[in-house]
Amino acid sequence: MAEGRETDTVAGRPVELAYRPTVGELASALRARARSTRAGRFRRGALVWTMVVSTVGALLSTAGPGRHDTRWPLYAGLVVSAAYMTAVPWLQARRLHRLAERQGDICGTVDDTGVRLATAHSSAGADWHLYSRYVETPELFVLLSADKSAVGFVVLPKRAVADPGEVDRLRAVLDRRLVRADATEAPGTPRSRGRAVGRGAGSVGLLLLGLLLFFFAYAAVQRAAHPDRFPGMQHNTAPMSAVMLGLGTLAVAGAWRLVRRMTAMRTVTAVLAVLVLLAGGAALYCTGPMLHCWGSDRIAREPGGAYVCHDV
């Protein structure tokens, strides 16, 4: 009986925290929030697609008729944009960290009534109705506000508790008062099954796209590869073929990434990916000997099999 009362006392005691946020923890919290909100996922998807389309356009410009007129700022802009997109969470975290540094160390408690945090210069408390869900990462608990975009969030590092066993108590409190943002992703839920079907279909679609790109890459160099049927100098399509080979490889890699955590689809995708990559290897076998003529407008194949570059 005494043991039961002691257990109830421990369960009812607030979880005490003491920490100072780091830039890495704040950046991780921002990424977790972006993954857990529709607005965050939309912004990330829009940025990724913008970069993909821009990169494809830049690659195609290097293989087109006006490739000699392509200016280097185009490629520099792509590199800068990609670096900025990758660094956005870290840059935001740096700004938040500067504010947190002025506050100093944070002490607080978490219990069934809410979250209470205090520093040397301020104190704040929030009841649970302000937060509707939370995200757990290997290092953090991130509380998300009830609005769809989760404008407000609280970062609770797991290292902030004195005893590692307190992490389980903190998780228990959060599970009682909030909903895990990834609860609908648990295996067996309708949303999880729907996402699995979508990932499988997307993987097959990317593999078909990769196969189609490899076919076009192979077809693009056939005139230069067969001088008996197409005598004389030919337009140098090897750069275009190389771009399509690269995009096809990216499509196959994307197909694998979609299903890398799905046991059954992972096996099927691996087999299909090998077959598609074999087709890509055949295209590369034809294109490879021509790539030394990347900057030339025309190309011709000599009787010995070597390719001669011509600038017109």
KOLKE-129129 format. One record per residue (C-alpha): x, y, z. Coordinates in nm, 2 decimals, decimal comma. Example, Ala and Ser with C-alpha at 12.3 -4.5 7.8 and 13.67 -1.06 7.14 Angstrom:
2
<node c1="1,23" c2="-0,45" c3="0,78"/>
<node c1="1,37" c2="-0,11" c3="0,71"/>
//
This chain:
312
<node c1="0,00" c2="0,00" c3="0,00"/>
<node c1="0,28" c2="0,24" c3="0,09"/>
<node c1="0,46" c2="0,15" c3="-0,23"/>
<node c1="0,14" c2="0,24" c3="-0,43"/>
<node c1="0,11" c2="0,58" c3="-0,26"/>
<node c1="0,48" c2="0,65" c3="-0,33"/>
<node c1="0,42" c2="0,57" c3="-0,70"/>
<node c1="0,12" c2="0,80" c3="-0,72"/>
<node c1="0,32" c2="1,08" c3="-0,55"/>
<node c1="0,60" c2="1,04" c3="-0,80"/>
<node c1="0,35" c2="1,04" c3="-1,09"/>
<node c1="0,19" c2="1,35" c3="-0,96"/>
<node c1="0,51" c2="1,54" c3="-0,90"/>
<node c1="0,60" c2="1,79" c3="-1,18"/>
<node c1="0,89" c2="1,71" c3="-1,41"/>
<node c1="1,16" c2="1,96" c3="-1,35"/>
<node c1="1,37" c2="2,11" c3="-1,63"/>
<node c1="1,69" c2="2,31" c3="-1,64"/>
<node c1="1,87" c2="2,39" c3="-1,97"/>
<node c1="1,99" c2="2,66" c3="-2,21"/>
<node c1="1,88" c2="2,61" c3="-2,57"/>
<node c1="2,14" c2="2,55" c3="-2,84"/>
<node c1="2,13" c2="2,65" c3="-3,21"/>
<node c1="2,12" c2="2,29" c3="-3,31"/>
<node c1="1,82" c2="2,21" c3="-3,09"/>
<node c1="1,63" c2="2,51" c3="-3,22"/>
<node c1="1,70" c2="2,42" c3="-3,58"/>
<node c1="1,59" c2="2,06" c3="-3,51"/>
<node c1="1,27" c2="2,19" c3="-3,36"/>
<node c1="1,20" c2="2,41" c3="-3,66"/>
<node c1="1,25" c2="2,12" c3="-3,89"/>
<node c1="1,02" c2="1,90" c3="-3,68"/>
<node c1="0,75" c2="2,17" c3="-3,69"/>
<node c1="0,78" c2="2,20" c3="-4,07"/>
<node c1="0,74" c2="1,83" c3="-4,11"/>
<node c1="0,43" c2="1,82" c3="-3,88"/>
<node c1="0,22" c2="2,10" c3="-4,03"/>
<node c1="0,05" c2="2,12" c3="-4,37"/>
<node c1="0,19" c2="2,47" c3="-4,43"/>
<node c1="0,54" c2="2,36" c3="-4,35"/>
<node c1="0,52" c2="2,06" c3="-4,58"/>
<node c1="0,38" c2="2,27" c3="-4,86"/>
<node c1="0,66" c2="2,53" c3="-4,83"/>
<node c1="0,92" c2="2,26" c3="-4,83"/>
<node c1="0,77" c2="2,09" c3="-5,13"/>
<node c1="0,74" c2="2,41" c3="-5,32"/>
<node c1="1,10" c2="2,50" c3="-5,25"/>
<node c1="1,22" c2="2,15" c3="-5,36"/>
<node c1="1,02" c2="2,16" c3="-5,68"/>
<node c1="1,14" c2="2,51" c3="-5,76"/>
<node c1="1,50" c2="2,39" c3="-5,72"/>
<node c1="1,44" c2="2,08" c3="-5,93"/>
<node c1="1,27" c2="2,27" c3="-6,21"/>
<node c1="1,55" c2="2,54" c3="-6,20"/>
<node c1="1,82" c2="2,27" c3="-6,20"/>
<node c1="1,66" c2="2,08" c3="-6,49"/>
<node c1="1,63" c2="2,41" c3="-6,69"/>
<node c1="2,00" c2="2,49" c3="-6,62"/>
<node c1="2,11" c2="2,15" c3="-6,72"/>
<node c1="1,91" c2="2,16" c3="-7,04"/>
<node c1="2,05" c2="2,50" c3="-7,13"/>
<node c1="2,40" c2="2,35" c3="-7,12"/>
<node c1="2,30" c2="2,09" c3="-7,38"/>
<node c1="2,09" c2="2,31" c3="-7,61"/>
<node c1="2,20" c2="2,51" c3="-7,92"/>
<node c1="2,28" c2="2,82" c3="-7,72"/>
<node c1="2,49" c2="2,65" c3="-7,45"/>
<node c1="2,79" c2="2,86" c3="-7,53"/>
<node c1="2,59" c2="3,17" c3="-7,44"/>
<node c1="2,49" c2="3,04" c3="-7,09"/>
<node c1="2,62" c2="3,28" c3="-6,83"/>
<node c1="2,79" c2="3,15" c3="-6,51"/>
<node c1="2,56" c2="3,36" c3="-6,28"/>
<node c1="2,28" c2="3,12" c3="-6,36"/>
<node c1="2,48" c2="2,83" c3="-6,21"/>
<node c1="2,60" c2="3,05" c3="-5,92"/>
<node c1="2,25" c2="3,15" c3="-5,85"/>
<node c1="2,14" c2="2,79" c3="-5,83"/>
<node c1="2,42" c2="2,70" c3="-5,59"/>
<node c1="2,33" c2="3,00" c3="-5,37"/>
<node c1="1,96" c2="2,92" c3="-5,37"/>
<node c1="2,02" c2="2,55" c3="-5,28"/>
<node c1="2,25" c2="2,66" c3="-5,00"/>
<node c1="2,00" c2="2,91" c3="-4,87"/>
<node c1="1,72" c2="2,66" c3="-4,88"/>
<node c1="1,92" c2="2,41" c3="-4,68"/>
<node c1="2,03" c2="2,68" c3="-4,43"/>
<node c1="1,69" c2="2,84" c3="-4,36"/>
<node c1="1,62" c2="2,65" c3="-4,04"/>
<node c1="1,97" c2="2,71" c3="-3,91"/>
<node c1="1,94" c2="3,09" c3="-3,99"/>
<node c1="1,61" c2="3,11" c3="-3,81"/>
<node c1="1,75" c2="2,91" c3="-3,52"/>
<node c1="2,04" c2="3,16" c3="-3,50"/>
<node c1="1,80" c2="3,45" c3="-3,46"/>
<node c1="1,60" c2="3,27" c3="-3,19"/>
<node c1="1,91" c2="3,17" c3="-3,01"/>
<node c1="2,03" c2="3,53" c3="-2,99"/>
<node c1="1,71" c2="3,61" c3="-2,81"/>
<node c1="1,73" c2="3,30" c3="-2,58"/>
<node c1="2,09" c2="3,39" c3="-2,49"/>
<node c1="1,98" c2="3,72" c3="-2,35"/>
<node c1="1,74" c2="3,54" c3="-2,12"/>
<node c1="2,01" c2="3,30" c3="-1,98"/>
<node c1="1,94" c2="2,96" c3="-1,83"/>
<node c1="1,58" c2="2,83" c3="-1,83"/>
<node c1="1,42" c2="2,65" c3="-1,54"/>
<node c1="1,07" c2="2,51" c3="-1,55"/>
<node c1="0,82" c2="2,24" c3="-1,46"/>
<node c1="0,58" c2="2,03" c3="-1,67"/>
<node c1="0,27" c2="1,87" c3="-1,51"/>
<node c1="-0,09" c2="1,80" c3="-1,58"/>
<node c1="-0,18" c2="2,17" c3="-1,54"/>
<node c1="0,06" c2="2,30" c3="-1,80"/>
<node c1="0,41" c2="2,42" c3="-1,87"/>
<node c1="0,59" c2="2,68" c3="-1,65"/>
<node c1="0,92" c2="2,83" c3="-1,76"/>
<node c1="1,13" c2="3,10" c3="-1,60"/>
<node c1="1,46" c2="3,27" c3="-1,66"/>
<node c1="1,66" c2="3,54" c3="-1,47"/>
<node c1="1,46" c2="3,81" c3="-1,65"/>
<node c1="1,12" c2="3,66" c3="-1,73"/>
<node c1="0,87" c2="3,39" c3="-1,65"/>
<node c1="0,58" c2="3,24" c3="-1,85"/>
<node c1="0,32" c2="2,98" c3="-1,81"/>
<node c1="0,09" c2="2,81" c3="-2,05"/>
<node c1="-0,21" c2="2,58" c3="-1,99"/>
<node c1="-0,25" c2="2,28" c3="-2,21"/>
<node c1="-0,54" c2="2,43" c3="-2,41"/>
<node c1="-0,28" c2="2,65" c3="-2,59"/>
<node c1="-0,11" c2="2,34" c3="-2,73"/>
<node c1="-0,28" c2="2,06" c3="-2,92"/>
<node c1="0,00" c2="1,82" c3="-3,02"/>
<node c1="0,37" c2="1,75" c3="-2,98"/>
<node c1="0,65" c2="1,60" c3="-3,18"/>
<node c1="0,93" c2="1,38" c3="-3,04"/>
<node c1="1,28" c2="1,37" c3="-3,19"/>
<node c1="1,57" c2="1,18" c3="-3,06"/>
<node c1="1,68" c2="1,48" c3="-2,86"/>
<node c1="1,37" c2="1,69" c3="-2,81"/>
<node c1="1,00" c2="1,73" c3="-2,73"/>
<node c1="0,85" c2="2,01" c3="-2,94"/>
<node c1="0,51" c2="2,13" c3="-2,83"/>
<node c1="0,30" c2="2,28" c3="-3,11"/>
<node c1="0,03" c2="2,54" c3="-3,07"/>
<node c1="-0,33" c2="2,46" c3="-3,17"/>
<node c1="-0,34" c2="2,67" c3="-3,49"/>
<node c1="-0,29" c2="2,48" c3="-3,82"/>
<node c1="0,05" c2="2,65" c3="-3,89"/>
<node c1="0,18" c2="2,59" c3="-3,53"/>
<node c1="0,30" c2="2,95" c3="-3,51"/>
<node c1="0,38" c2="2,90" c3="-3,14"/>
<node c1="0,60" c2="2,62" c3="-3,02"/>
<node c1="0,80" c2="2,52" c3="-2,71"/>
<node c1="1,12" c2="2,33" c3="-2,71"/>
<node c1="1,19" c2="2,09" c3="-2,43"/>
<node c1="1,53" c2="1,91" c3="-2,46"/>
<node c1="1,55" c2="1,57" c3="-2,31"/>
<node c1="1,88" c2="1,66" c3="-2,16"/>
<node c1="1,70" c2="1,92" c3="-1,95"/>
<node c1="1,59" c2="1,66" c3="-1,69"/>
<node c1="1,83" c2="1,55" c3="-1,42"/>
<node c1="1,75" c2="1,18" c3="-1,44"/>
<node c1="1,71" c2="1,00" c3="-1,77"/>
<node c1="1,41" c2="0,82" c3="-1,62"/>
<node c1="1,23" c2="1,15" c3="-1,60"/>
<node c1="1,21" c2="1,15" c3="-1,98"/>
<node c1="0,96" c2="0,87" c3="-1,97"/>
<node c1="0,75" c2="1,07" c3="-1,71"/>
<node c1="0,77" c2="1,38" c3="-1,93"/>
<node c1="0,65" c2="1,18" c3="-2,23"/>
<node c1="0,37" c2="1,03" c3="-2,02"/>
<node c1="0,25" c2="1,38" c3="-1,92"/>
<node c1="0,25" c2="1,49" c3="-2,28"/>
<node c1="0,07" c2="1,18" c3="-2,39"/>
<node c1="-0,21" c2="1,24" c3="-2,14"/>
<node c1="-0,26" c2="1,61" c3="-2,23"/>
<node c1="-0,16" c2="1,63" c3="-2,60"/>
<node c1="-0,18" c2="1,43" c3="-2,92"/>
<node c1="0,13" c2="1,31" c3="-3,09"/>
<node c1="0,16" c2="1,49" c3="-3,43"/>
<node c1="0,27" c2="1,17" c3="-3,59"/>
<node c1="0,00" c2="0,95" c3="-3,43"/>
<node c1="-0,19" c2="0,93" c3="-3,76"/>
<node c1="0,12" c2="0,79" c3="-3,92"/>
<node c1="0,13" c2="0,48" c3="-3,70"/>
<node c1="0,12" c2="0,15" c3="-3,90"/>
<node c1="-0,23" c2="0,02" c3="-3,95"/>
<node c1="-0,41" c2="0,36" c3="-3,95"/>
<node c1="-0,61" c2="0,46" c3="-4,26"/>
<node c1="-0,38" c2="0,75" c3="-4,33"/>
<node c1="-0,08" c2="0,53" c3="-4,30"/>
<node c1="-0,22" c2="0,28" c3="-4,54"/>
<node c1="-0,31" c2="0,56" c3="-4,78"/>
<node c1="0,04" c2="0,71" c3="-4,77"/>
<node c1="0,19" c2="0,36" c3="-4,82"/>
<node c1="-0,03" c2="0,32" c3="-5,14"/>
<node c1="0,07" c2="0,66" c3="-5,25"/>
<node c1="0,44" c2="0,60" c3="-5,20"/>
<node c1="0,42" c2="0,27" c3="-5,38"/>
<node c1="0,24" c2="0,43" c3="-5,68"/>
<node c1="0,49" c2="0,72" c3="-5,68"/>
<node c1="0,78" c2="0,48" c3="-5,67"/>
<node c1="0,65" c2="0,29" c3="-5,98"/>
<node c1="0,59" c2="0,62" c3="-6,15"/>
<node c1="0,94" c2="0,74" c3="-6,09"/>
<node c1="1,09" c2="0,41" c3="-6,22"/>
<node c1="0,88" c2="0,44" c3="-6,54"/>
<node c1="1,00" c2="0,80" c3="-6,57"/>
<node c1="1,36" c2="0,69" c3="-6,53"/>
<node c1="1,31" c2="0,42" c3="-6,79"/>
<node c1="1,16" c2="0,67" c3="-7,03"/>
<node c1="1,45" c2="0,91" c3="-6,98"/>
<node c1="1,70" c2="0,64" c3="-7,04"/>
<node c1="1,52" c2="0,54" c3="-7,36"/>
<node c1="1,53" c2="0,90" c3="-7,48"/>
<node c1="1,90" c2="0,93" c3="-7,38"/>
<node c1="1,97" c2="0,62" c3="-7,59"/>
<node c1="1,77" c2="0,74" c3="-7,89"/>
<node c1="1,93" c2="1,08" c3="-7,88"/>
<node c1="2,27" c2="0,96" c3="-7,98"/>
<node c1="2,18" c2="0,70" c3="-8,24"/>
<node c1="2,24" c2="0,92" c3="-8,55"/>
<node c1="2,60" c2="0,99" c3="-8,44"/>
<node c1="2,65" c2="0,62" c3="-8,33"/>
<node c1="2,55" c2="0,47" c3="-8,67"/>
<node c1="2,74" c2="0,66" c3="-8,95"/>
<node c1="2,65" c2="0,38" c3="-9,19"/>
<node c1="2,28" c2="0,48" c3="-9,17"/>
<node c1="2,34" c2="0,85" c3="-9,11"/>
<node c1="2,66" c2="0,95" c3="-9,28"/>
<node c1="2,85" c2="1,28" c3="-9,23"/>
<node c1="2,86" c2="1,51" c3="-8,94"/>
<node c1="2,56" c2="1,51" c3="-8,69"/>
<node c1="2,44" c2="1,75" c3="-8,43"/>
<node c1="2,61" c2="1,68" c3="-8,10"/>
<node c1="2,33" c2="1,54" c3="-7,88"/>
<node c1="2,56" c2="1,38" c3="-7,63"/>
<node c1="2,52" c2="1,66" c3="-7,37"/>
<node c1="2,14" c2="1,62" c3="-7,40"/>
<node c1="2,17" c2="1,25" c3="-7,36"/>
<node c1="2,40" c2="1,29" c3="-7,05"/>
<node c1="2,15" c2="1,53" c3="-6,89"/>
<node c1="1,87" c2="1,27" c3="-6,94"/>
<node c1="2,09" c2="1,00" c3="-6,80"/>
<node c1="2,15" c2="1,21" c3="-6,49"/>
<node c1="1,78" c2="1,29" c3="-6,45"/>
<node c1="1,68" c2="0,92" c3="-6,50"/>
<node c1="1,93" c2="0,82" c3="-6,23"/>
<node c1="1,78" c2="1,08" c3="-5,99"/>
<node c1="1,43" c2="0,94" c3="-6,07"/>
<node c1="1,55" c2="0,59" c3="-5,97"/>
<node c1="1,70" c2="0,72" c3="-5,65"/>
<node c1="1,38" c2="0,90" c3="-5,57"/>
<node c1="1,18" c2="0,58" c3="-5,63"/>
<node c1="1,41" c2="0,40" c3="-5,38"/>
<node c1="1,38" c2="0,69" c3="-5,13"/>
<node c1="1,00" c2="0,67" c3="-5,13"/>
<node c1="0,99" c2="0,31" c3="-5,02"/>
<node c1="1,31" c2="0,26" c3="-4,83"/>
<node c1="1,12" c2="0,20" c3="-4,51"/>
<node c1="0,85" c2="-0,03" c3="-4,67"/>
<node c1="0,98" c2="-0,39" c3="-4,65"/>
<node c1="0,77" c2="-0,54" c3="-4,93"/>
<node c1="0,78" c2="-0,25" c3="-5,18"/>
<node c1="1,15" c2="-0,20" c3="-5,10"/>
<node c1="1,23" c2="-0,55" c3="-5,24"/>
<node c1="1,01" c2="-0,50" c3="-5,55"/>
<node c1="1,16" c2="-0,15" c3="-5,61"/>
<node c1="1,51" c2="-0,28" c3="-5,58"/>
<node c1="1,45" c2="-0,55" c3="-5,85"/>
<node c1="1,28" c2="-0,30" c3="-6,09"/>
<node c1="1,55" c2="-0,04" c3="-6,02"/>
<node c1="1,83" c2="-0,28" c3="-6,12"/>
<node c1="1,65" c2="-0,35" c3="-6,45"/>
<node c1="1,59" c2="0,02" c3="-6,52"/>
<node c1="1,96" c2="0,10" c3="-6,44"/>
<node c1="2,07" c2="-0,17" c3="-6,68"/>
<node c1="1,88" c2="0,01" c3="-6,95"/>
<node c1="2,06" c2="0,33" c3="-6,83"/>
<node c1="2,39" c2="0,15" c3="-6,85"/>
<node c1="2,32" c2="0,06" c3="-7,22"/>
<node c1="2,25" c2="0,43" c3="-7,29"/>
<node c1="2,56" c2="0,53" c3="-7,11"/>
<node c1="2,77" c2="0,28" c3="-7,31"/>
<node c1="2,66" c2="0,46" c3="-7,63"/>
<node c1="2,69" c2="0,81" c3="-7,49"/>
<node c1="3,02" c2="0,79" c3="-7,29"/>
<node c1="3,26" c2="0,79" c3="-7,59"/>
<node c1="3,10" c2="1,11" c3="-7,72"/>
<node c1="3,13" c2="1,32" c3="-7,40"/>
<node c1="3,47" c2="1,46" c3="-7,48"/>
<node c1="3,29" c2="1,66" c3="-7,75"/>
<node c1="3,06" c2="1,83" c3="-7,49"/>
<node c1="3,14" c2="2,18" c3="-7,61"/>
<node c1="3,12" c2="2,11" c3="-7,98"/>
<node c1="2,82" c2="2,17" c3="-8,21"/>
<node c1="2,88" c2="1,88" c3="-8,44"/>
<node c1="3,02" c2="1,53" c3="-8,41"/>
<node c1="3,12" c2="1,26" c3="-8,65"/>
<node c1="3,23" c2="0,90" c3="-8,61"/>
<node c1="3,54" c2="0,77" c3="-8,78"/>
<node c1="3,57" c2="0,42" c3="-8,93"/>
<node c1="3,78" c2="0,31" c3="-8,63"/>
<node c1="3,50" c2="0,40" c3="-8,39"/>
<node c1="3,65" c2="0,72" c3="-8,25"/>
<node c1="3,44" c2="1,04" c3="-8,24"/>
<node c1="3,57" c2="1,37" c3="-8,39"/>
<node c1="3,45" c2="1,70" c3="-8,26"/>
<node c1="3,36" c2="1,98" c3="-8,51"/>
<node c1="3,27" c2="2,34" c3="-8,42"/>
<node c1="3,06" c2="2,51" c3="-8,69"/>
//
